[in-house]
Amino acid sequence: MFYFKALQEFDMIRDGDRVMVCLSGGKDSLSLLHTLHQYQFYAKSKGIHFTLGAATVDPGSSAYD
C-alpha cells in the first residue's frame, strides 16, 4: 500500500502523536480520514499508537473568519 510506505518512509506519524484532520466534507478529505483510520490499525500492530481526530468548519457560519 503506497500511502503506508510514504507515512513510514518520511516518519510522518510517530508513537504518541495526535493527528487532527480538517474536513471540508468532500470526497478528498473524507478519503484522507478513512485512509488514516485504516493506517491507525496497521500502525498499532507495529507498536505505533496515535490518536486521530476530525474537525469541520462551516464557512457559512457567522463565527467563521
Secondary structure by P-SEA (a helix, b strand, c coil): caaaaaaaaacccccbbbbbbbccccaaaaaaaaaaaaaaaaaaaacbbbbbbbbbbcccccccc
